Amino acid sequence: MTLVSKSVNELTALSLDEMSRVIEMAWEDRTPFEVIEKNYGFNECAVIQLMRKQLKAKSFRLWRAHVSGRSTKHSALRSSAVSRGYCTTQYKQ
């Protein structure tokens, strides 16, 4: 199965709920960009464009500093000890 990444122009086609979820996933330390691409079709470049467009300038700079060099944001760089994309306490019921 080949993933076809959506273009940056297709970011505007997202509903507010979907856009909010993509932004939330981008902020999460344990959610790699590959999962965002699998679920929504937006590669890392498109996610960066979305974040740049939707966040305030300072928030965008903080996010970029936060995710830059973070190995958990890329599946290939993740330790085998990281087996899930979210914290166990994230989805309390």
Secondary structure, DSSP 4 states (H G I P E B T S, - for coil): ----PPPGGGGGGS-HHHHHHHHHHHH-TT--HHHHHHHH---HHHHHHHHHHHS-HHHHHHHHHHHTT-GGGSGGGS-TT---SS-TTTT--
